[in-house]
Amino acid sequence: MIEQSPLRIVSDAAAVPARVDHTGTLARLEGVTESRGLDDLTSRLAVLRNFVADDLAEVEAALGAVDASLDTPMHRAAMHLVDAGGKRLRPMCVALAARAGAGFDRNARDLAVAAELVHNATLLHDDVVDLGDLRRGVPTARVVYGNAASVYAGDWLLVEALRRIRVTGYVDLLDRALGVLQEMLDAEGLQLAFRGRGDATVDDWRRVVDGKTASLFRWALYAGGRAGGLDADRCDALERYGHALGVAFQLVDDVLDVSGDPGETGKALFTDLREGKLTYPLLLAMARDGGFAKLVAEAMRDEGGEVSAGTAQAVMAALHQTRSLEDSMAFARRLSEEAVASLATLPAGRAREALNSVAVAMLHRKK
């Protein structure tokens, strides 16, 4: 039985997130790259933002029109998260992959919406499991509407996503989507099995990330290619791009968890560690320093679910001593290069250049 959250938001205004600019993530990345003197990448991001603006506007409108005609806590919980915006990276991938072929049409839009709905469903479930209080800068759906409503909302969004895939007529994409959901569940089960334990390995991390994060990126790129009428070889190339991009995306997330700016990321440092999740930099340090595992175990046992200042300082010292942060980002850069290389068979043009820009710019994000 799922317990209801004891927390509630009294003010309706506070509970309703404001819809954000659908190209805001790209604009923020432009600011980051500009501040680092990466003028060429900044220019490429500006081109990318203009290239996908209309497509993402269509996706945003479709997301806002998701049928939540039944006014129940479940439906309100679902739309609470959808309306809060987000990076919209997966819909962007669908759009760019489609534009590498015949273009972004209604089917591509529905597939892009489906990818975002699946992503949002997993976030709703994650916030219940992790007892998350903030998501995208607003109180989580579980805080506003309760745990049960959030779980059912996630289930509802998954059904809505599968329905949208089915109406496109791409039966193979529906089958692939079901396979992705199975991969995601298997990965969640594996992560749950290792939760709070100090005996996970880098290989275990990779199995979790391949299923939990990279699988949906793979599907989004492949689906966009199919909607754009690309042949099987080019769709497979896009799928490889999506896999490398997804793993690199998680690597950057893992680095930000221990070294990011909480004001930028929107969450406290060591959130994953407090939740008993071992990230790639931590696992790398554990493999290189036999005594580090004991320190990590102590951090996961800290009173009140918080990582003490002393423990945090010791963890950071070990991460720097073992060069785990630097090598984690080096791994992410190699994957970014692999992603770009996989696009060689795609037609030259704005879409391929835009996908190249996404793979490079993702390494510089701050949230």
Residue, then its C-alpha position, 0 to 999 in steps of 0.5 A: m500500500i502506498e502511503q499518502s504524503p503528509l505534505r500539502i500546498v495550501s495556496d492553489a497559485a503556489a501549486v500550479p507551475a508556470r509553463v516555461d519557454h520551450t527553448g529555454t534550455l538551449a538559451r541557458l546553454e548559450g549563456v554557459t558556452e558564451s561565458r566560457g568563451l566558446d563562441d563557435l558553440t554558442s553560435r551553433l546553439a543559437v542556430l539550433r534554437n531557431f531551427v527547432a523553435d517551431d517544432l518544439a512549440e508544436v510539441e508544447a501545444a500538444l502537451g498542453a492539450v493532453d486530455a485531462s478532462l476528468d478533474t481528479p487528483m490523478h489527472r491534476a498530478a500528471m498535468h502539474l509536472v507536464d506544465a512545469g516544463g523541463k529540458r524537452l531534450r527527448p522531443m528535441c531529439v525526435a524532431l531533429a531525427a525527423r528533420a534529418g529525413a523528410g521533416f517534422d510532421r504530425n506523426a513526428r510530433d505525436l512521437a515527440v510528445a510520447a517520448e516526453l510523456v514517458h519521461n514525465a511518468t518516470l519522474l512522477h514515480d521517481d519522486v514517490v520512491d525518492l520522497g522528492d519535494l522539488r522538481r523543476g523548481v516547484p513542489t513535486a506532484r506527490v507533495v501537492y496531490g499525494n503519493a497515490a495520485s502521483v503513482y497513478a498519474g505516472d501510469w496514466l501518462l504511460v498509457e497516453a504515451l503508448r496510445r499516441i505511438r499506436v495512432t501513428g501507425y508505426v507498429d514497430l515503434l510501439d513494440r520498441a516502446l514496450g521493450v524500452l519500458q521493460e528495460m527501464l523497469d529492469a534497470e529500476g529493479l537493479q538500482l533498487a537492489f543496490r540502493g544503500r549498498g556499497d558493493a555496486t560496480v561501474d559495470d552495475w552502473r552501466r547496466v542501470v544507465d543503459g536501461k533507465t536513461a539511454s533506452l528512451f534516448r535510443w527510442a526517441l532518435y530511432a522513432g524520429g528517423r522512422a517518422g522522417g522516412l529514413d532507411a533502416d541503416r540510418c535509423d540504426a545510426l540514430e539509435r546508436y547516437g541516442h545511446a551514446l548521448g543518453v549515457a553521456f547525459q547521465l555521466v554529466d548528471d552524476v558529476l553535477d550531483v557532487s560538484g554542481d551549483p545547487g542554485e543551477t541544478g535545483k537540488a542539493l549536492f550529494t542528493d543521489l548519495r543521500e538516497g543511497k544511489l552510487t553515481y559513476p564518480l563515486l564508483l570510480a573512486m571506490a575502484r581506485d581507493g580501497g578505503f573510499a567504500k567505507l567513507v561512502a557507506e558512512a555517508m549513506r548512514d548519516e543521521g537524518g538522511e543528510v550528508s554531514a559537512g565533514t563527510a562531504q568534504a572527505v568525499m570531495a577530497a577523495l574524488h579529486q585525489t582519484r581524479s574521478l571527476e575529471d575522468s568521468m567528464a573525459f568518459a562523457r566527452r568520448l561518448s559525445e564523440e562517439a555520438v557525433a561519429s555515428l551520424a556520418t551516414l546521415p545526409a549532410g545538412r542542418a539537422r545533422e549539424a544540429l544533432n552534432s551541436v546537441a552532443v557537444a553542448m550537453l557536456h557544458r550544461k549546469k543542470 
